[in-house]
């Protein structure tokens, strides 16, 4: 995961040479509130459409309600095969855009995707919210746990949460062998 920090306008200017002139841009209002992730393509600077580097998924970190400044954070996920190249390109670009800070967040911003018919139950069983999360997010998480299927949510929906490390509650304890024998009779 890479992070660009600065005003949304300056981040947009920073990314302009890497994006197709008629392609999806991260500063599209649909994505700015941080509840949806988007996908676009990264090119060599001013190299669209011939010099494709690779696809990128992006997510704006939501602004806190107490935020009074213009500082925004855009997180970008690039395929591992293109990650080093994108890092190099962005480091070069950052030297000419001091109002945008670029850094790698691969050690502390993690994302995982679970797919399949039992994915909702697996996530519900393995994720526990940190006590630092707001009561509104705890309530939202509790409501999401009661959904039968996540297909009712819009595609690309993102819920940014601070969670406890999944290994602290997963895998769930196995039922005792004796309990399994009695239940099968």
N, CA, C and O of each residue as an XYZ file, in Angstrom:
740
protein
N       0.847     -1.181      0.000
C       0.000      0.000      0.000
C       0.887      1.238      0.000
O       1.831      1.341      0.783
N       0.573      2.166     -0.881
C       1.253      3.456     -0.906
C       0.283      4.518     -0.432
O      -0.929      4.384     -0.599
N       0.820      5.577      0.161
C      -0.015      6.672      0.637
C       0.474      7.982      0.037
O       1.668      8.282      0.037
N      -0.478      8.752     -0.473
C      -0.221     10.128     -0.886
C      -0.979     11.024      0.083
O      -2.171     10.820      0.311
N      -0.305     12.010      0.651
C      -0.923     12.921      1.619
C      -0.767     14.354      1.145
O       0.286     14.750      0.645
N      -1.825     15.118      1.308
C      -1.850     16.523      0.909
C      -3.292     16.920      0.680
O      -4.206     16.202      1.087
N      -3.507     18.042      0.042
C      -4.887     18.415     -0.286
C      -5.353     17.517     -1.435
O      -4.537     17.045     -2.226
N      -6.655     17.283     -1.526
C      -7.192     16.448     -2.607
C      -6.821     17.035     -3.962
O      -6.533     16.294     -4.902
N      -6.825     18.354     -4.067
C      -6.475     19.023     -5.323
C      -5.020     18.748     -5.705
O      -4.734     18.436     -6.861
N      -4.107     18.859     -4.749
C      -2.681     18.647     -5.027
C      -2.397     17.168     -5.317
O      -1.552     16.858     -6.156
N      -3.086     16.265     -4.640
C      -2.923     14.838     -4.933
C      -3.392     14.556     -6.359
O      -2.759     13.788     -7.083
N      -4.502     15.179     -6.762
C      -4.984     15.029     -8.137
C      -3.961     15.507     -9.147
O      -3.738     14.855    -10.167
N      -3.332     16.656     -8.867
C      -2.296     17.184     -9.758
C      -1.086     16.243     -9.803
O      -0.497     16.035    -10.864
N      -0.724     15.685     -8.661
C       0.394     14.749     -8.573
C       0.160     13.536     -9.475
O       1.079     13.072    -10.150
N      -1.072     13.027     -9.480
C      -1.394     11.805    -10.220
C      -1.663     12.027    -11.708
O      -1.574     11.085    -12.496
N      -1.987     13.248    -12.097
C      -2.398     13.524    -13.481
C      -1.484     12.921    -14.543
O      -2.003     12.316    -15.481
N      -0.149     13.046    -14.461
C       0.683     12.482    -15.534
C       0.622     10.954    -15.632
O       0.989     10.384    -16.659
N       0.158     10.290    -14.562
C       0.134      8.831    -14.529
C      -1.201      8.236    -14.978
O      -1.329      7.018    -15.096
N      -2.189      9.089    -15.227
C      -3.535      8.603    -15.526
C      -3.936      8.930    -16.962
O      -3.419      9.865    -17.573
N      -4.859      8.143    -17.478
C      -5.420      8.408    -18.800
C      -6.262      9.676    -18.721
O      -6.987      9.867    -17.744
N      -6.182     10.548    -19.729
C      -6.977     11.780    -19.694
C      -8.482     11.525    -19.613
O      -9.213     12.345    -19.057
N      -8.952     10.417    -20.153
C     -10.388     10.147    -20.113
C     -10.730      8.964    -19.196
O     -11.837      8.431    -19.266
N      -9.800      8.557    -18.349
C     -10.054      7.448    -17.438
C     -10.573      7.914    -16.088
O     -10.687      9.113    -15.832
N     -10.882      6.962    -15.237
C     -11.364      7.250    -13.891
C     -10.254      7.877    -13.059
O      -9.105      7.438    -13.099
N     -10.611      8.896    -12.316
C      -9.645      9.593    -11.463
C     -10.040      9.438    -10.004
O     -11.224      9.470     -9.670
N      -9.050      9.270     -9.135
C      -9.359      9.109     -7.712
C     -10.101     10.284     -7.088
O     -10.805     10.100     -6.095
N      -9.964     11.496     -7.647
C     -10.673     12.635     -7.055
C     -12.089     12.793     -7.595
O     -12.680     13.867     -7.485
N     -12.632     11.735     -8.175
C     -14.047     11.696     -8.560
C     -14.883     11.769     -7.276
O     -14.584     11.054     -6.319
N     -15.917     12.609     -7.230
C     -16.721     12.762     -6.008
C     -17.306     11.452     -5.462
O     -17.585     11.351     -4.267
N     -17.489     10.469     -6.313
C     -18.025      9.180     -5.875
C     -17.129      8.518     -4.833
O     -17.613      7.733     -4.019
N     -15.836      8.821     -4.845
C     -14.871      8.142     -3.974
C     -14.341      9.009     -2.840
O     -13.715      8.494     -1.914
N     -14.579     10.307     -2.896
C     -13.930     11.236     -1.976
C     -14.314     11.066     -0.508
O     -13.537     11.436      0.372
N     -15.495     10.515     -0.225
C     -15.900     10.403      1.181
C     -15.309      9.179      1.875
O     -15.498      9.001      3.078
N     -14.593      8.331      1.128
C     -13.910      7.204      1.743
C     -14.781      6.006      2.046
O     -14.432      5.194      2.902
N     -15.916      5.876      1.358
C     -16.775      4.711      1.591
C     -16.756      3.729      0.433
O     -17.402      2.683      0.494
N     -16.017      4.058     -0.629
C     -15.922      3.172     -1.789
C     -14.491      3.151     -2.290
O     -13.773      4.149     -2.223
N     -14.098      2.004     -2.788
C     -12.795      1.925     -3.439
C     -12.999      1.991     -4.940
O     -14.054      1.616     -5.451
N     -11.997      2.463     -5.633
C     -12.058      2.546     -7.077
C     -10.857      1.860     -7.705
O      -9.903      1.494     -7.018
N     -10.916      1.694     -8.996
C      -9.818      1.091     -9.745
C      -9.543      1.941    -10.971
O     -10.461      2.469    -11.600
N      -8.278      2.062    -11.299
C      -7.873      2.761    -12.506
C      -6.551      2.173    -12.980
O      -6.062      1.201    -12.405
N      -5.981      2.745    -14.005
C      -4.718      2.266    -14.554
C      -3.650      3.337    -14.385
O      -3.914      4.528    -14.549
N      -2.436      2.892    -14.055
C      -1.288      3.781    -13.924
C      -0.406      3.593    -15.163
O      -0.137      2.472    -15.594
N       0.031      4.719    -15.717
C       0.902      4.716    -16.898
C       2.224      5.373    -16.550
O       2.341      6.053    -15.530
N       3.220      5.168    -17.404
C       4.443      5.965    -17.322
C       4.006      7.424    -17.407
O       2.961      7.698    -17.997
N       4.755      8.375    -16.846
C       4.339      9.775    -16.921
C       4.044     10.210    -18.359
O       4.880     10.089    -19.255
N       2.841     10.713    -18.541
C       2.351     11.181    -19.844
C       2.443     10.103    -20.923
O       2.619     10.425    -22.099
N       2.328      8.842    -20.546
C       2.478      7.738    -21.482
C       1.200      7.032    -21.859
O       1.245      6.004    -22.535
N       0.058      7.553    -21.442
C      -1.223      6.920    -21.771
C      -1.496      7.081    -23.258
O      -1.255      8.166    -23.788
N      -1.966      6.104    -23.936
C      -2.354      4.757    -23.500
C      -1.297      3.683    -23.783
O      -1.527      2.515    -23.472
N      -0.146      4.043    -24.361
C       0.816      3.027    -24.782
C       1.662      2.457    -23.646
O       2.013      1.278    -23.693
N       1.996      3.229    -22.649
C       2.984      2.823    -21.650
C       2.327      2.473    -20.313
O       2.544      3.137    -19.299
N       1.529      1.423    -20.343
C       0.819      0.969    -19.146
C       1.803      0.366    -18.146
O       2.655     -0.444    -18.511
N       1.676      0.769    -16.887
C       2.453      0.169    -15.801
C       1.618     -0.924    -15.146
O       2.118     -2.023    -14.905
N       0.354     -0.637    -14.857
C      -0.512     -1.650    -14.273
C      -1.745     -1.064    -13.621
O      -1.879      0.154    -13.507
N      -2.647     -1.938    -13.191
C      -3.858     -1.475    -12.506
C      -3.548     -1.070    -11.071
O      -2.600     -1.559    -10.457
N      -4.356     -0.181    -10.565
C      -4.228      0.260     -9.174
C      -5.626      0.373     -8.582
O      -6.561      0.816     -9.249
N      -5.757     -0.028     -7.334
C      -6.995      0.192     -6.583
C      -6.704      1.304     -5.585
O      -5.607      1.377     -5.030
N      -7.680      2.160     -5.359
C      -7.454      3.302     -4.479
C      -8.612      3.479     -3.512
O      -9.733      3.029     -3.748
N      -8.296      4.148     -2.423
C      -9.264      4.386     -1.365
C      -8.844      5.652     -0.624
O      -7.708      5.763     -0.161
N      -9.764      6.599     -0.518
C      -9.500      7.805      0.264
C      -9.779      7.508      1.727
O     -10.853      7.017      2.075
N      -8.822      7.801      2.572
C      -9.057      7.661      4.009
C     -10.092      8.713      4.391
O      -9.930      9.887      4.059
N     -11.163      8.303      5.092
C     -12.198      9.283      5.444
C     -11.644     10.389      6.338
O     -10.771     10.147      7.171
N     -12.157     11.595      6.158
C     -11.797     12.704      7.038
C     -12.447     12.481      8.387
O     -13.582     12.011      8.468
N     -11.727     12.818      9.449
C     -12.365     12.766     10.764
C     -13.309     13.962     10.852
O     -13.094     14.983     10.199
N     -14.341     13.826     11.655
C     -15.321     14.915     11.769
C     -14.702     16.144     12.420
O     -15.210     17.254     12.257
N     -13.600     15.953     13.160
C     -12.956     17.083     13.821
C     -11.889     17.735     12.942
O     -11.285     18.732     13.337
N     -11.657     17.181     11.762
C     -10.593     17.714     10.902
C     -10.919     19.137     10.457
O     -11.990     19.409      9.915
N      -9.980     20.022     10.698
C     -10.172     21.420     10.295
C      -9.239     21.798      9.161
O      -9.398     22.853      8.546
N      -8.265     20.941      8.880
C      -7.340     21.270      7.803
C      -7.743     20.563      6.515
O      -8.749     19.856      6.465
N      -6.967     20.761      5.511
C      -7.253     20.266      4.176
C      -6.527     18.948      3.887
O      -6.575     18.454      2.761
N      -5.857     18.376      4.891
C      -5.017     17.198      4.696
C      -5.863     15.956      4.422
O      -6.755     15.610      5.197
N      -5.570     15.303      3.320
C      -6.237     14.057      2.937
C      -5.186     12.988      2.705
O      -4.016     13.295      2.476
N      -5.607     11.738      2.765
C      -4.714     10.608      2.527
C      -5.370      9.688      1.507
O      -6.511      9.261      1.684
N      -4.643      9.391      0.446
C      -5.107      8.460     -0.577
C      -4.242      7.219     -0.498
O      -3.018      7.301     -0.601
N      -4.877      6.062     -0.314
C      -4.149      4.798     -0.271
C      -4.297      4.118     -1.618
O      -5.390      4.059     -2.180
N      -3.196      3.609     -2.126
C      -3.170      2.955     -3.436
C      -2.567      1.554     -3.290
O      -1.511      1.372     -2.684
N      -3.265      0.579     -3.860
C      -2.767     -0.798     -3.873
C      -2.407     -1.148     -5.310
O      -3.238     -1.054     -6.213
N      -1.165     -1.550     -5.505
C      -0.634     -1.883     -6.815
C      -0.215     -3.351     -6.776
O       0.279     -3.831     -5.756
N      -0.410     -4.051     -7.869
C       0.015     -5.447     -7.938
C       1.506     -5.533     -7.616
O       2.279     -4.643     -7.971
N       1.900     -6.606     -6.946
C       3.291     -6.773     -6.515
C       4.276     -6.685     -7.678
O       5.393     -6.200     -7.501
N       3.880     -7.146     -8.855
C       4.797     -7.118    -10.001
C       5.090     -5.691    -10.476
O       6.104     -5.469    -11.139
N       4.245     -4.738    -10.160
C       4.448     -3.347    -10.592
C       4.764     -2.424     -9.421
O       5.044     -1.243     -9.625
N       4.724     -2.939     -8.216
C       4.869     -2.114     -7.023
C       6.196     -1.357     -6.980
O       6.215     -0.160     -6.694
N       7.296     -2.038     -7.259
C       8.600     -1.372     -7.226
C       8.713     -0.268     -8.258
O       9.299      0.782     -7.994
N       8.153     -0.505     -9.431
C       8.200      0.488    -10.504
C       7.357      1.715    -10.140
O       7.791      2.850    -10.340
N       6.166      1.487     -9.611
C       5.300      2.600     -9.199
C       5.965      3.384     -8.074
O       5.930      4.614     -8.067
N       6.567      2.681     -7.128
C       7.261      3.369     -6.029
C       8.345      4.296     -6.583
O       8.458      5.444     -6.154
N       9.129      3.806     -7.520
C      10.185      4.618     -8.137
C       9.595      5.842     -8.857
O      10.091      6.957     -8.693
N       8.546      5.633     -9.646
C       7.914      6.736    -10.378
C       7.360      7.790     -9.417
O       7.533      8.989     -9.639
N       6.694      7.341     -8.352
C       6.101      8.276     -7.400
C       7.179      9.020     -6.603
O       7.005     10.195     -6.283
N       8.283      8.350     -6.282
C       9.372      9.034     -5.577
C       9.952     10.144     -6.445
O      10.255     11.229     -5.949
N      10.106      9.876     -7.737
C      10.586     10.916     -8.652
C       9.606     12.083     -8.725
O      10.009     13.246     -8.709
N       8.322     11.763     -8.804
C       7.290     12.799     -8.903
C       7.231     13.627     -7.617
O       6.992     14.834     -7.663
N       7.450     12.976     -6.467
C       7.365     13.672     -5.175
C       8.432     14.751     -5.057
O       8.223     15.751     -4.370
N       9.573     14.565     -5.717
C      10.637     15.579     -5.626
C      10.227     16.898     -6.279
O      10.753     17.952     -5.923
N       9.295     16.851     -7.230
C       8.838     18.090     -7.864
C       7.473     18.548     -7.356
O       6.929     19.535     -7.852
N       6.913     17.841     -6.371
C       5.628     18.210     -5.761
C       5.763     18.169     -4.231
O       5.237     17.259     -3.590
N       6.467     19.154     -3.642
C       6.696     19.105     -2.192
C       5.423     19.217     -1.355
O       5.439     18.910     -0.162
N       4.323     19.652     -1.969
C       3.070     19.782     -1.210
C       2.343     18.442     -1.067
O       1.317     18.369     -0.391
N       2.864     17.382     -1.696
C       2.301     16.036     -1.572
C       3.381     15.122     -1.005
O       4.488     15.049     -1.537
N       3.054     14.434      0.066
C       3.996     13.498      0.657
C       3.658     12.087      0.180
O       2.491     11.703      0.111
N       4.690     11.332     -0.145
C       4.540      9.954     -0.613
C       5.269      9.030      0.347
O       6.404      9.297      0.741
N       4.607      7.936      0.721
C       5.269      6.930      1.555
C       4.627      5.566      1.327
O       3.513      5.451      0.816
N       5.367      4.547      1.723
C       4.841      3.186      1.672
C       4.216      2.874      3.023
O       4.803      3.166      4.065
N       3.042      2.289      3.010
C       2.356      1.904      4.246
C       2.173      0.388      4.319
O       1.293     -0.105      5.024
N       3.011     -0.344      3.586
C       2.829     -1.796      3.479
C       2.997     -2.518      4.808
O       2.564     -3.662      4.943
N       3.616     -1.876      5.790
C       3.811     -2.526      7.087
C       2.659     -2.300      8.062
O       2.501     -3.063      9.014
N       1.849     -1.257      7.837
C       0.830     -0.952      8.838
C      -0.590     -0.765      8.304
O      -1.527     -0.672      9.096
N      -0.771     -0.709      6.999
C      -2.118     -0.653      6.431
C      -2.324     -1.961      5.678
O      -1.685     -2.219      4.658
N      -3.206     -2.757      6.191
C      -3.449     -4.067      5.602
C      -4.880     -4.164      5.117
O      -5.791     -3.521      5.639
N      -5.041     -4.981      4.113
C      -6.357     -5.177      3.528
C      -6.438     -6.642      3.151
O      -5.480     -7.226      2.645
N      -7.587     -7.218      3.406
C      -7.763     -8.585      2.951
C      -9.139     -8.736      2.343
O     -10.084     -8.033      2.701
N      -9.225     -9.665      1.420
C     -10.472     -9.904      0.713
C     -10.809    -11.379      0.860
O      -9.997    -12.253      0.559
N     -12.004    -11.632      1.322
C     -12.477    -13.002      1.481
C     -13.691    -13.147      0.573
O     -14.633    -12.360      0.662
N     -13.672    -14.147     -0.296
C     -14.783    -14.342     -1.218
C     -15.366    -15.730     -1.040
O     -14.713    -16.630     -0.510
N     -16.577    -15.890     -1.479
C     -17.227    -17.193     -1.420
C     -18.476    -17.155     -0.573
O     -18.746    -16.164      0.107
N     -19.239    -18.232     -0.612
C     -20.542    -18.245      0.058
C     -20.460    -18.147      1.584
O     -21.428    -17.729      2.219
N     -19.339    -18.517      2.178
C     -19.214    -18.457      3.640
C     -18.314    -17.309      4.098
O     -17.953    -17.232      5.272
N     -17.957    -16.429      3.184
C     -17.010    -15.368      3.513
C     -17.503    -14.451      4.621
O     -16.726    -14.055      5.490
N     -18.784    -14.111      4.599
C     -19.331    -13.213      5.623
C     -19.180    -13.824      7.008
O     -18.789    -13.138      7.952
N     -19.486    -15.105      7.132
C     -19.367    -15.779      8.433
C     -17.917    -15.852      8.889
O     -17.636    -15.713     10.079
N     -16.990    -16.068      7.953
C     -15.575    -16.143      8.320
C     -15.088    -14.799      8.842
O     -14.411    -14.731      9.868
N     -15.433    -13.733      8.135
C     -15.024    -12.402      8.579
C     -15.662    -12.075      9.925
O     -14.989    -11.556     10.816
N     -16.934    -12.370     10.082
C     -17.628    -12.086     11.338
C     -16.992    -12.842     12.511
O     -16.922    -12.322     13.625
N     -16.530    -14.066     12.256
C     -15.935    -14.871     13.321
C     -14.501    -14.450     13.641
O     -14.022    -14.706     14.745
N     -13.811    -13.814     12.704
C     -12.391    -13.553     12.908
C     -12.036    -12.105     13.208
O     -10.919    -11.837     13.652
N     -12.940    -11.164     12.984
C     -12.617     -9.750     13.173
C     -13.289     -9.212     14.426
O     -14.492     -9.373     14.627
N     -12.487     -8.572     15.260
C     -12.980     -7.896     16.455
C     -12.521     -6.447     16.398
O     -11.341     -6.174     16.179
N     -13.452     -5.517     16.593
C     -13.114     -4.095     16.537
C     -12.282     -3.699     17.746
O     -12.479     -4.201     18.853
N     -11.345     -2.784     17.504
C     -10.532     -2.235     18.589
C     -11.409     -1.336     19.453
O     -12.386     -0.758     18.976
N     -11.053     -1.230     20.710
C     -11.846     -0.401     21.626
C     -11.742      1.083     21.278
O     -12.535      1.887     21.768
N     -10.785      1.450     20.448
C     -10.617      2.858     20.062
C     -11.630      3.309     19.015
O     -11.759      4.508     18.768
N     -12.351      2.376     18.394
C     -13.350      2.752     17.380
C     -14.538      3.441     18.041
O     -14.840      3.205     19.211
N     -15.203      4.294     17.273
C     -16.350      5.036     17.788
C     -17.527      4.100     18.043
O     -17.594      3.002     17.489
N     -18.444      4.543     18.878
C     -19.633      3.726     19.156
C     -20.483      3.561     17.896
O     -21.143      2.537     17.724
N     -20.470      4.566     17.014
C     -21.234      4.463     15.760
C     -20.684      3.336     14.889
O     -21.455      2.595     14.280
N     -19.367      3.201     14.825
C     -18.782      2.120     14.027
C     -19.036      0.760     14.667
O     -19.234     -0.231     13.964
N     -19.031      0.711     15.994
C     -19.361     -0.553     16.673
C     -20.804     -0.952     16.354
O     -21.084     -2.125     16.108
N     -21.705      0.007     16.359
C     -23.113     -0.271     16.049
C     -23.272     -0.710     14.596
O     -24.010     -1.653     14.309
N     -22.585     -0.033     13.682
C     -22.635     -0.408     12.267
C     -22.107     -1.830     12.067
O     -22.709     -2.621     11.341
N     -20.988     -2.152     12.707
C     -20.409     -3.495     12.589
C     -21.388     -4.546     13.122
O     -21.551     -5.609     12.523
N     -22.027     -4.246     14.233
C     -23.006     -5.181     14.812
C     -24.159     -5.411     13.833
O     -24.623     -6.541     13.681
N     -24.621     -4.359     13.176
C     -25.707     -4.498     12.197
C     -25.272     -5.298     10.974
O     -26.048     -6.091     10.442
N     -24.041     -5.093     10.529
C     -23.545     -5.837      9.369
C     -23.414     -7.330      9.666
O     -23.565     -8.159      8.768
N     -23.135     -7.669     10.909
C     -22.996     -9.081     11.269
C     -24.300     -9.842     11.097
O     -24.285    -11.061     10.927
N     -25.423     -9.147     11.139
C     -26.727     -9.803     11.028
C     -27.193     -9.981      9.587
O     -28.220    -10.614      9.344
N     -26.451     -9.431      8.631
C     -26.831     -9.619      7.231
C     -26.650    -11.085      6.833
O     -25.688    -11.732      7.244
N     -27.566    -11.592      6.044
C     -27.426    -12.957      5.534
C     -26.388    -13.008      4.418
O     -25.672    -13.998      4.269
N     -26.313    -11.935      3.640
C     -25.387    -11.890      2.510
C     -24.937    -10.445      2.318
O     -25.718     -9.510      2.493
N     -23.674    -10.279      1.958
C     -23.161     -8.935      1.698
C     -23.499     -8.444      0.303
O     -23.126     -7.331     -0.068
N     -24.202     -9.260     -0.478
C     -24.550     -8.855     -1.837
C     -25.535     -7.689     -1.848
O     -25.739     -7.066     -2.890
N     -26.138     -7.390     -0.718
C     -27.050     -6.249     -0.659
C     -26.304     -4.913     -0.568
O     -26.915     -3.853     -0.703
N     -24.986     -4.961     -0.340
C     -24.196     -3.738     -0.281
C     -23.713     -3.362     -1.680
O     -23.489     -4.247     -2.507
N     -23.548     -2.072     -1.961
C     -23.060     -1.654     -3.281
C     -21.652     -2.192     -3.551
O     -20.839     -2.320     -2.635
N     -21.379     -2.502     -4.806
C     -20.065     -2.980     -5.195
C     -19.012     -1.927     -4.868
O     -19.232     -0.735     -5.082
N     -17.874     -2.366     -4.354
C     -16.793     -1.449     -4.016
C     -16.933     -0.792     -2.664
O     -16.129      0.075     -2.322
N     -17.935     -1.178     -1.875
C     -18.128     -0.578     -0.563
C     -16.943     -0.892      0.332
O     -16.458     -2.023      0.361
N     -16.482      0.108      1.059
C     -15.352     -0.049      1.965
C     -15.793      0.404      3.342
O     -16.477      1.417      3.491
N     -15.397     -0.353      4.337
C     -15.626      0.040      5.717
C     -14.268      0.036      6.402
O     -13.735     -1.024      6.732
N     -13.717      1.204      6.610
C     -12.411      1.317      7.255
C     -12.567      1.218      8.753
O     -13.247      2.037      9.370
N     -11.937      0.214      9.342
C     -12.042     -0.020     10.772
C     -10.672     -0.289     11.368
O      -9.774     -0.802     10.700
N     -10.532      0.063     12.621
C      -9.347     -0.361     13.362
C      -9.756     -1.618     14.106
O     -10.679     -1.606     14.919
N      -9.051     -2.706     13.813
C      -9.420     -4.001     14.383
C      -8.256     -4.601     15.139
O      -7.102     -4.212     14.962
N      -8.588     -5.558     15.988
C      -7.554     -6.343     16.657
C      -6.982     -7.316     15.640
O      -7.661     -7.690     14.684
N      -5.763     -7.720     15.838
C      -5.150     -8.663     14.907
C      -5.993     -9.936     14.878
O      -6.307    -10.489     15.932
N      -6.368    -10.413     13.673
C      -7.255    -11.585     13.582
C      -6.736    -12.820     14.297
O      -7.531    -13.660     14.719
N      -5.426    -12.954     14.445
C      -4.913    -14.150     15.122
C      -5.295    -14.176     16.599
O      -5.201    -15.222     17.241
N      -5.727    -13.034     17.146
C      -6.130    -13.020     18.549
C      -7.482    -13.697     18.769
O      -7.818    -14.044     19.901
N      -8.257    -13.890     17.709
C      -9.569    -14.532     17.865
C      -9.856    -15.590     16.804
O     -10.973    -16.102     16.726
N      -8.853    -15.920     15.985
C      -9.080    -16.894     14.925
C      -7.880    -17.816     14.834
O      -6.758    -17.323     14.945
N      -8.027    -19.080     14.647
C      -9.294    -19.769     14.429
C     -10.056    -19.910     15.735
O      -9.468    -19.921     16.816
N     -11.375    -20.017     15.619
C     -12.160    -20.193     16.842
C     -11.801    -21.526     17.489
O     -11.360    -22.448     16.803
N     -11.985    -21.633     18.798
C     -11.656    -22.885     19.464
C     -12.472    -24.034     18.881
O     -13.665    -23.893     18.614
N     -11.824    -25.147     18.692
C     -12.519    -26.324     18.165
C     -13.367    -26.949     19.262
O     -12.961    -26.987     20.424
N     -14.541    -27.435     18.893
C     -15.350    -28.124     19.903
C     -14.630    -29.389     20.333
O     -13.877    -29.990     19.567
N     -14.878    -29.781     21.576
C     -14.204    -30.983     22.063
C     -14.664    -32.199     21.273
O     -15.767    -32.229     20.728
N     -13.804    -33.188     21.226
C     -14.112    -34.413     20.507
C     -15.327    -35.106     21.101
O     -16.147    -35.662     20.370
N     -15.442    -35.077     22.402
C     -16.568    -35.709     23.081
C     -17.873    -34.999     22.681
O     -18.890    -35.655     22.453
N     -17.842    -33.665     22.596
C     -19.015    -32.896     22.196
C     -19.452    -33.267     20.778
O     -20.646    -33.382     20.499
N     -18.479    -33.453     19.888
C     -18.794    -33.837     18.511
C     -19.427    -35.231     18.455
O     -20.352    -35.465     17.677
N     -18.934    -36.134     19.264
C     -19.484    -37.508     19.270
C     -20.936    -37.520     19.733
O     -21.772    -38.196     19.134
N     -21.241    -36.774     20.799
C     -22.615    -36.750     21.306
C     -23.576    -36.088     20.331
O     -24.726    -36.511     20.213
N     -23.116    -35.047     19.626
C     -23.971    -34.357     18.687
C     -24.238    -35.163     17.431
O     -25.240    -34.933     16.753
N     -23.354    -36.112     17.105
C     -23.560    -36.897     15.906
C     -24.466    -38.105     16.145
O     -24.898    -38.753     15.192
N     -24.754    -38.409     17.410
C     -25.632    -39.554     17.697
C     -27.061    -39.263     17.537
O     -27.897    -40.141     17.748
